[in-house]
């Protein structure tokens, strides 16, 4: 639920309180969100893990590129009761060096306070094309995140994901990306990632833009926590 900082009040997160209630009811373990949402809706978020988005990029009104900058300190995250912070890095992009340096600095400071770091490793940047979303590129990006000290890696899913997880010595979760296709397709991808050694998911629009976010969350949780089949998960959507 960090999309509002870039895209504004998208359908599904116009009312953060309602969305938070729905995904918690569905069994989410944690919510990744912004400082503003975490501050205003702190009482609701106290019942679930909180991952604070500590950096951010340009808004949809700005020029599209891979740039992201640190917005909030580890101390700010601690004041909000966050369980971890999220930082993005973009191997292979024009912003590669700056983003990797920012990740390394964030890890160093966060670990000094006992705060875990989730690194969102996206080869080429958020808007990168398929030439960057290859098995080789994603496996490399994930390993780089671990080498720089991240406790958890968030990355795109790619066929052959076993090589990504085998090459990482920290847990790897997959991101959802733009909402496209049926819920079954998303659940099939999640099942494949878990079967390939993935530790979980960090899904946004596929959940809070689903017809029933609580049921979609429950379906995802069934695969992640109970090793449910795709068919079993789809039945939870009814």
Long-range contacts (C-beta under 8 A, 24 or more apart in sequence): 1-31, 1-32, 1-33, 1-34, 1-37, 1-204, 1-208, 2-32, 2-33, 2-34, 2-53, 2-56, 2-86, 2-204, 3-204, 3-205, 4-34, 4-37, 5-34, 5-36, 5-53, 5-56, 5-59, 6-56, 6-57, 6-58, 6-59, 6-60, 7-59, 7-60, 8-59, 8-60, 10-205, 10-209, 11-209, 12-205, 12-208, 12-209, 12-213, 13-208, 16-40, 16-41, 17-41, 17-44, 19-208, 19-213, 20-44, 20-45, 22-208, 22-212, 22-213, 22-214, 22-217, 23-207, 23-208, 23-213, 23-214, 23-217, 24-48, 25-214, 25-217, 26-207, 26-213, 26-214, 26-215, 26-216, 26-217, 26-218, 26-221, 27-217, 27-218, 27-221, 27-225, 28-217, 28-221, 29-200, 29-221, 30-83, 30-84, 32-86, 32-118, 32-202, 32-204, 35-71, 35-72, 35-76, 35-80, 38-80, 38-82, 39-80, 42-80, 42-81, 46-81, 49-83, 49-84, 50-80, 50-81, 50-82, 50-83, 50-84, 51-82, 51-83, 51-84, 51-85, 51-86, 51-118, 52-76, 52-77, 52-80, 52-82, 52-84, 52-85, 52-86, 53-85, 53-86, 54-85, 54-86, 54-87, 54-106, 55-86, 55-87, 55-88, 55-102, 55-106, 57-88, 57-126, 64-127, 65-94, 65-95, 65-125, 65-127, 66-90, 66-93, 66-94, 66-95, 66-99, 66-124, 66-125, 66-126, 66-127, 66-128, 67-95, 68-95, 68-99, 68-102, 69-102, 70-102, 70-105, 70-106, 73-109, 74-106, 74-109, 74-110, 74-112, 74-113, 74-115, 75-113, 77-115, 78-113, 78-115, 82-115, 83-116, 84-115, 84-116, 84-117, 84-118, 84-151, 84-152, 85-110, 85-115, 85-116, 85-117, 85-118, 86-117, 86-118, 86-119, 86-120, 86-154, 87-117, 87-118, 87-119, 87-120, 87-150, 88-119, 88-120, 88-121, 88-122, 88-126, 89-119, 89-120, 89-121, 89-122, 89-141, 89-144, 89-145, 89-148, 90-122, 90-123, 90-124, 90-125, 90-126, 90-128, 91-121, 91-123, 91-124, 91-137, 91-140, 91-141, 91-144, 92-123, 92-124, 92-128, 92-132, 92-137, 92-141, 93-123, 93-124, 93-125, 93-128, 95-125, 100-144, 100-148, 103-145, 103-148, 103-150, 104-148, 104-149, 107-148, 107-149, 107-150, 108-149, 111-149, 116-151, 116-152, 117-149, 117-150, 117-151, 117-152, 118-150, 118-151, 118-152, 118-153, 118-154, 118-202, 119-145, 119-148, 119-150, 119-152, 119-153, 119-154, 120-153, 120-154, 120-155, 120-175, 120-202, 121-145, 121-153, 121-154, 121-155, 122-155, 122-156, 122-175, 123-156, 133-158, 134-158, 135-159, 135-160, 135-163, 135-164, 138-164, 139-163, 139-164, 139-167, 142-167, 142-168, 142-172, 143-167, 143-168, 145-170, 146-170, 152-199, 154-202, 157-189, 157-192, 157-193, 157-198, 161-192, 161-193, 161-196, 161-197, 161-198, 162-196, 162-197, 164-196, 165-196, 165-197, 165-198, 166-197, 171-199, 171-200, 172-197, 172-198, 172-199, 173-198, 173-199, 173-200, 173-201, 173-202, 174-198, 174-201, 174-202, 175-201, 175-202, 175-203, 175-204, 176-201, 176-202, 176-203, 176-204, 176-205, 176-206, 176-207, 177-205, 178-205, 179-205, 179-206, 179-209, 183-210, 183-216, 183-219, 183-234, 183-237, 184-230, 184-234, 187-219, 187-220, 187-223, 187-230, 187-233, 187-234, 188-230, 190-220, 190-223, 190-224, 191-223, 191-229, 191-230, 191-233, 194-223, 194-224, 194-227, 200-224, 212-237
